[in-house]
Structures are given as structure tokens and as C-alpha cells.
Amino acid sequence: MEKVLYTVKEVSQILHTNPSYVYQLINTGLLPVLKLGSYKVRHEALMKFLSEYEGYDLSDPNNVEKITATA
């Protein structure tokens, strides 16, 4: 059975980043969460986030920009 909810730590492992970066995504409103004692991210929300922001530079969650190819 596929997981329905992920912890911030699990999301950071999936995204190959650190938990503090995931908290930045949450605090800027880019990644929606549920507060169930601690933050939980729904599987569907994570998949939507990955799809929606594909092709964007998320290095700074406060300044998201579309990646443009340069020749």
C-alpha cells in the first residue's frame, strides 16, 4: 500500500534535500501541508508540487523563476 502522508524528513529524503529547505517550501506556500501534531504532506500534494514546478529554479523559494535555456 502506498503511503498517504509524508513527514518533513521523508519529503526531504524524496527531494534529496534537507528538512530546513522543505520548511522553506512550506512557509512560502509552495508546498501545502496538514498540521497533525507536526507537518504532514499528502502524497498527492507532493506529486502536484513536483509537476507544477518542473522547469523552475527553486533554489530560493522566495524568488521562484522559470528556467530558460540559453544558447
A tleap script that builds the chain and sets N, CA, C and O, in Angstrom:
source leaprc.protein.ff14SB
mol = sequence {
  NMET GLU LYS VAL LEU TYR THR VAL LYS GLU
  VAL SER GLN ILE LEU HIE THR ASN PRO SER
  TYR VAL TYR GLN LEU ILE ASN THR GLY LEU
  LEU PRO VAL LEU LYS LEU GLY SER TYR LYS
  VAL ARG HIE GLU ALA LEU MET LYS PHE LEU
  SER GLU TYR GLU GLY TYR ASP LEU SER ASP
  PRO ASN ASN VAL GLU LYS ILE THR ALA THR
  CALA
}
set mol.1.N position { 0.836 -1.180 0.000 }
set mol.1.CA position { 0.000 0.000 0.000 }
set mol.1.C position { 0.890 1.257 0.000 }
set mol.1.O position { 1.839 1.366 0.776 }
set mol.2.N position { 0.562 2.171 -0.867 }
set mol.2.CA position { 1.314 3.417 -0.993 }
set mol.2.C position { 1.027 4.330 0.198 }
set mol.2.O position { -0.098 4.388 0.696 }
set mol.3.N position { 2.069 5.044 0.648 }
set mol.3.CA position { 1.885 5.978 1.759 }
set mol.3.C position { 0.969 7.121 1.328 }
set mol.3.O position { 0.996 7.558 0.178 }
set mol.4.N position { 0.168 7.590 2.266 }
set mol.4.CA position { -0.733 8.704 2.011 }
set mol.4.C position { -0.106 10.001 2.497 }
set mol.4.O position { -0.237 11.038 1.848 }
set mol.5.N position { 0.580 9.947 3.648 }
set mol.5.CA position { 1.182 11.126 4.249 }
set mol.5.C position { 2.682 10.932 4.442 }
set mol.5.O position { 3.148 9.836 4.750 }
set mol.6.N position { 3.423 12.016 4.256 }
set mol.6.CA position { 4.867 12.012 4.484 }
set mol.6.C position { 5.221 13.044 5.536 }
set mol.6.O position { 4.593 14.100 5.613 }
set mol.7.N position { 6.228 12.743 6.349 }
set mol.7.CA position { 6.767 13.726 7.278 }
set mol.7.C position { 7.700 14.662 6.511 }
set mol.7.O position { 8.064 14.387 5.368 }
set mol.8.N position { 8.081 15.758 7.145 }
set mol.8.CA position { 9.024 16.685 6.516 }
set mol.8.C position { 10.337 15.965 6.223 }
set mol.8.O position { 10.937 16.178 5.169 }
set mol.9.N position { 10.782 15.125 7.135 }
set mol.9.CA position { 12.024 14.382 6.925 }
set mol.9.C position { 11.908 13.459 5.709 }
set mol.9.O position { 12.836 13.373 4.906 }
set mol.10.N position { 10.782 12.776 5.574 }
set mol.10.CA position { 10.583 11.888 4.431 }
set mol.10.C position { 10.554 12.677 3.124 }
set mol.10.O position { 11.133 12.243 2.128 }
set mol.11.N position { 9.883 13.836 3.117 }
set mol.11.CA position { 9.854 14.674 1.921 }
set mol.11.C position { 11.265 15.127 1.567 }
set mol.11.O position { 11.635 15.142 0.393 }
set mol.12.N position { 12.053 15.495 2.570 }
set mol.12.CA position { 13.428 15.926 2.294 }
set mol.12.C position { 14.240 14.797 1.677 }
set mol.12.O position { 15.073 15.041 0.804 }
set mol.13.N position { 14.012 13.578 2.115 }
set mol.13.CA position { 14.720 12.428 1.533 }
set mol.13.C position { 14.264 12.178 0.103 }
set mol.13.O position { 15.085 11.857 -0.756 }
set mol.14.N position { 12.985 12.317 -0.163 }
set mol.14.CA position { 12.451 12.127 -1.515 }
set mol.14.C position { 13.030 13.175 -2.469 }
set mol.14.O position { 13.387 12.867 -3.606 }
set mol.15.N position { 13.117 14.430 -1.982 }
set mol.15.CA position { 13.618 15.532 -2.812 }
set mol.15.C position { 15.144 15.646 -2.796 }
set mol.15.O position { 15.711 16.500 -3.477 }
set mol.16.N position { 15.804 14.790 -2.023 }
set mol.16.CA position { 17.272 14.824 -1.902 }
set mol.16.C position { 17.755 16.204 -1.457 }
set mol.16.O position { 18.653 16.800 -2.052 }
set mol.17.N position { 17.123 16.685 -0.388 }
set mol.17.CA position { 17.464 17.984 0.180 }
set mol.17.C position { 17.430 17.844 1.699 }
set mol.17.O position { 17.404 16.727 2.214 }
set mol.18.N position { 17.428 18.950 2.412 }
set mol.18.CA position { 17.395 18.859 3.868 }
set mol.18.C position { 16.045 19.354 4.401 }
set mol.18.O position { 15.329 20.079 3.710 }
set mol.19.N position { 15.703 18.957 5.634 }
set mol.19.CA position { 14.411 19.345 6.189 }
set mol.19.C position { 14.202 20.860 6.265 }
set mol.19.O position { 13.076 21.326 6.090 }
set mol.20.N position { 15.245 21.632 6.517 }
set mol.20.CA position { 15.057 23.084 6.611 }
set mol.20.C position { 14.616 23.671 5.269 }
set mol.20.O position { 13.868 24.648 5.244 }
set mol.21.N position { 15.066 23.094 4.162 }
set mol.21.CA position { 14.626 23.554 2.845 }
set mol.21.C position { 13.146 23.222 2.636 }
set mol.21.O position { 12.402 24.024 2.072 }
set mol.22.N position { 12.722 22.043 3.091 }
set mol.22.CA position { 11.306 21.669 2.985 }
set mol.22.C position { 10.454 22.642 3.797 }
set mol.22.O position { 9.376 23.039 3.353 }
set mol.23.N position { 10.929 23.029 4.983 }
set mol.23.CA position { 10.203 24.027 5.776 }
set mol.23.C position { 10.116 25.358 5.031 }
set mol.23.O position { 9.102 26.048 5.135 }
set mol.24.N position { 11.150 25.734 4.287 }
set mol.24.CA position { 11.094 26.955 3.472 }
set mol.24.C position { 9.998 26.842 2.414 }
set mol.24.O position { 9.240 27.787 2.197 }
set mol.25.N position { 9.917 25.684 1.757 }
set mol.25.CA position { 8.872 25.470 0.746 }
set mol.25.C position { 7.489 25.588 1.378 }
set mol.25.O position { 6.568 26.146 0.782 }
set mol.26.N position { 7.358 25.060 2.584 }
set mol.26.CA position { 6.083 25.116 3.298 }
set mol.26.C position { 5.760 26.557 3.688 }
set mol.26.O position { 4.647 27.031 3.460 }
set mol.27.N position { 6.727 27.245 4.272 }
set mol.27.CA position { 6.498 28.605 4.776 }
set mol.27.C position { 6.215 29.612 3.664 }
set mol.27.O position { 5.545 30.616 3.903 }
set mol.28.N position { 6.712 29.363 2.461 }
set mol.28.CA position { 6.432 30.260 1.340 }
set mol.28.C position { 5.131 29.888 0.628 }
set mol.28.O position { 4.700 30.591 -0.286 }
set mol.29.N position { 4.510 28.793 1.043 }
set mol.29.CA position { 3.231 28.394 0.461 }
set mol.29.C position { 3.360 27.568 -0.806 }
set mol.29.O position { 2.358 27.283 -1.461 }
set mol.30.N position { 4.573 27.179 -1.160 }
set mol.30.CA position { 4.752 26.378 -2.373 }
set mol.30.C position { 4.342 24.927 -2.172 }
set mol.30.O position { 3.877 24.274 -3.107 }
set mol.31.N position { 4.512 24.424 -0.958 }
set mol.31.CA position { 4.186 23.031 -0.657 }
set mol.31.C position { 3.124 23.000 0.442 }
set mol.31.O position { 3.421 23.331 1.590 }
set mol.32.N position { 1.891 22.608 0.110 }
set mol.32.CA position { 0.829 22.584 1.118 }
set mol.32.C position { 1.010 21.429 2.100 }
set mol.32.O position { 1.508 20.362 1.739 }
set mol.33.N position { 0.599 21.660 3.344 }
set mol.33.CA position { 0.744 20.657 4.389 }
set mol.33.C position { -0.516 20.571 5.245 }
set mol.33.O position { -1.397 21.430 5.190 }
set mol.34.N position { -0.567 19.517 6.025 }
set mol.34.CA position { -1.551 19.358 7.090 }
set mol.34.C position { -0.789 19.441 8.404 }
set mol.34.O position { 0.338 18.954 8.496 }
set mol.35.N position { -1.381 20.045 9.411 }
set mol.35.CA position { -0.749 20.076 10.732 }
set mol.35.C position { -1.457 19.050 11.597 }
set mol.35.O position { -2.568 19.284 12.072 }
set mol.36.N position { -0.811 17.919 11.797 }
set mol.36.CA position { -1.351 16.825 12.611 }
set mol.36.C position { -0.342 16.540 13.713 }
set mol.36.O position { 0.298 15.489 13.728 }
set mol.37.N position { -0.208 17.480 14.629 }
set mol.37.CA position { 0.857 17.406 15.627 }
set mol.37.C position { 2.111 18.018 15.039 }
set mol.37.O position { 2.668 18.971 15.584 }
set mol.38.N position { 2.543 17.466 13.933 }
set mol.38.CA position { 3.649 18.027 13.144 }
set mol.38.C position { 3.169 18.097 11.700 }
set mol.38.O position { 2.116 17.561 11.355 }
set mol.39.N position { 3.957 18.766 10.863 }
set mol.39.CA position { 3.558 18.897 9.458 }
set mol.39.C position { 3.580 17.554 8.749 }
set mol.39.O position { 4.494 16.749 8.927 }
set mol.40.N position { 2.556 17.335 7.945 }
set mol.40.CA position { 2.466 16.154 7.086 }
set mol.40.C position { 2.112 16.626 5.680 }
set mol.40.O position { 1.305 17.538 5.504 }
set mol.41.N position { 2.719 16.001 4.697 }
set mol.41.CA position { 2.482 16.339 3.291 }
set mol.41.C position { 1.760 15.160 2.646 }
set mol.41.O position { 2.228 14.023 2.704 }
set mol.42.N position { 0.624 15.446 2.038 }
set mol.42.CA position { -0.099 14.386 1.332 }
set mol.42.C position { 0.684 13.973 0.091 }
set mol.42.O position { 1.333 14.804 -0.546 }
set mol.43.N position { 0.622 12.703 -0.247 }
set mol.43.CA position { 1.289 12.181 -1.443 }
set mol.43.C position { 0.850 12.962 -2.677 }
set mol.43.O position { 1.679 13.349 -3.500 }
set mol.44.N position { -0.462 13.195 -2.804 }
set mol.44.CA position { -0.985 13.906 -3.967 }
set mol.44.C position { -0.444 15.336 -4.037 }
set mol.44.O position { -0.161 15.840 -5.123 }
set mol.45.N position { -0.301 15.989 -2.878 }
set mol.45.CA position { 0.221 17.358 -2.841 }
set mol.45.C position { 1.678 17.385 -3.281 }
set mol.45.O position { 2.096 18.304 -3.986 }
set mol.46.N position { 2.447 16.393 -2.872 }
set mol.46.CA position { 3.852 16.326 -3.273 }
set mol.46.C position { 3.974 16.088 -4.779 }
set mol.46.O position { 4.799 16.720 -5.438 }
set mol.47.N position { 3.165 15.189 -5.324 }
set mol.47.CA position { 3.209 14.915 -6.757 }
set mol.47.C position { 2.778 16.147 -7.559 }
set mol.47.O position { 3.360 16.441 -8.603 }
set mol.48.N position { 1.767 16.863 -7.077 }
set mol.48.CA position { 1.323 18.088 -7.750 }
set mol.48.C position { 2.421 19.142 -7.703 }
set mol.48.O position { 2.675 19.819 -8.699 }
set mol.49.N position { 3.075 19.287 -6.552 }
set mol.49.CA position { 4.184 20.237 -6.405 }
set mol.49.C position { 5.281 19.929 -7.415 }
set mol.49.O position { 5.766 20.831 -8.099 }
set mol.50.N position { 5.675 18.663 -7.512 }
set mol.50.CA position { 6.748 18.274 -8.440 }
set mol.50.C position { 6.353 18.543 -9.881 }
set mol.50.O position { 7.178 19.000 -10.673 }
set mol.51.N position { 5.112 18.269 -10.229 }
set mol.51.CA position { 4.642 18.504 -11.589 }
set mol.51.C position { 4.525 19.993 -11.898 }
set mol.51.O position { 4.946 20.453 -12.960 }
set mol.52.N position { 3.955 20.727 -10.969 }
set mol.52.CA position { 3.694 22.158 -11.172 }
set mol.52.C position { 4.981 22.975 -11.281 }
set mol.52.O position { 5.038 23.940 -12.043 }
set mol.53.N position { 6.006 22.599 -10.530 }
set mol.53.CA position { 7.236 23.394 -10.510 }
set mol.53.C position { 8.374 22.785 -11.322 }
set mol.53.O position { 9.522 23.213 -11.202 }
set mol.54.N position { 8.064 21.795 -12.143 }
set mol.54.CA position { 9.076 21.258 -13.054 }
set mol.54.C position { 9.467 22.359 -14.034 }
set mol.54.O position { 8.603 23.005 -14.627 }
set mol.55.N position { 10.778 22.570 -14.202 }
set mol.55.CA position { 11.247 23.616 -15.100 }
set mol.55.C position { 11.455 24.949 -14.407 }
set mol.55.O position { 11.728 25.950 -15.069 }
set mol.56.N position { 11.331 24.984 -13.079 }
set mol.56.CA position { 11.529 26.205 -12.311 }
set mol.56.C position { 12.768 26.091 -11.436 }
set mol.56.O position { 13.123 25.000 -10.990 }
set mol.57.N position { 13.420 27.214 -11.195 }
set mol.57.CA position { 14.539 27.285 -10.267 }
set mol.57.C position { 13.963 27.542 -8.883 }
set mol.57.O position { 13.440 28.623 -8.611 }
set mol.58.N position { 14.059 26.547 -8.011 }
set mol.58.CA position { 13.532 26.655 -6.655 }
set mol.58.C position { 14.651 26.805 -5.634 }
set mol.58.O position { 14.442 26.551 -4.448 }
set mol.59.N position { 15.839 27.218 -6.081 }
set mol.59.CA position { 16.970 27.381 -5.174 }
set mol.59.C position { 16.614 28.312 -4.030 }
set mol.59.O position { 17.011 28.082 -2.888 }
set mol.60.N position { 15.870 29.359 -4.333 }
set mol.60.CA position { 15.388 30.311 -3.325 }
set mol.60.C position { 13.863 30.314 -3.400 }
set mol.60.O position { 13.293 30.937 -4.295 }
set mol.61.N position { 13.197 29.627 -2.475 }
set mol.61.CA position { 11.742 29.542 -2.527 }
set mol.61.C position { 11.034 30.898 -2.488 }
set mol.61.O position { 9.862 30.989 -2.853 }
set mol.62.N position { 11.722 31.942 -2.056 }
set mol.62.CA position { 11.137 33.276 -2.033 }
set mol.62.C position { 11.223 33.967 -3.389 }
set mol.62.O position { 10.606 35.012 -3.595 }
set mol.63.N position { 11.982 33.392 -4.309 }
set mol.63.CA position { 12.196 34.007 -5.621 }
set mol.63.C position { 12.211 32.908 -6.689 }
set mol.63.O position { 13.264 32.583 -7.238 }
set mol.64.N position { 11.048 32.347 -6.975 }
set mol.64.CA position { 10.928 31.244 -7.930 }
set mol.64.C position { 10.906 31.800 -9.349 }
set mol.64.O position { 10.135 32.706 -9.662 }
set mol.65.N position { 11.760 31.245 -10.199 }
set mol.65.CA position { 11.831 31.694 -11.590 }
set mol.65.C position { 11.806 30.510 -12.535 }
set mol.65.O position { 12.342 29.444 -12.232 }
set mol.66.N position { 11.181 30.707 -13.678 }
set mol.66.CA position { 11.170 29.699 -14.739 }
set mol.66.C position { 12.592 29.584 -15.297 }
set mol.66.O position { 13.262 30.592 -15.522 }
set mol.67.N position { 13.035 28.367 -15.513 }
set mol.67.CA position { 14.361 28.147 -16.102 }
set mol.67.C position { 14.254 28.358 -17.598 }
set mol.67.O position { 13.391 27.777 -18.256 }
set mol.68.N position { 15.126 29.185 -18.129 }
set mol.68.CA position { 15.154 29.415 -19.567 }
set mol.68.C position { 16.477 28.917 -20.115 }
set mol.68.O position { 17.538 29.160 -19.540 }
set mol.69.N position { 16.398 28.225 -21.222 }
set mol.69.CA position { 17.605 27.693 -21.861 }
set mol.69.C position { 18.342 28.832 -22.565 }
set mol.69.O position { 17.733 29.681 -23.216 }
set mol.70.N position { 19.643 28.828 -22.421 }
set mol.70.CA position { 20.461 29.821 -23.103 }
set mol.70.C position { 21.373 29.109 -24.090 }
set mol.70.O position { 21.920 28.046 -23.796 }
set mol.71.N position { 21.525 29.698 -25.244 }
set mol.71.CA position { 22.342 29.068 -26.288 }
set mol.71.C position { 23.765 29.562 -26.210 }
set mol.71.O position { 24.606 29.147 -27.007 }
savepdb mol mol.pdb
quit
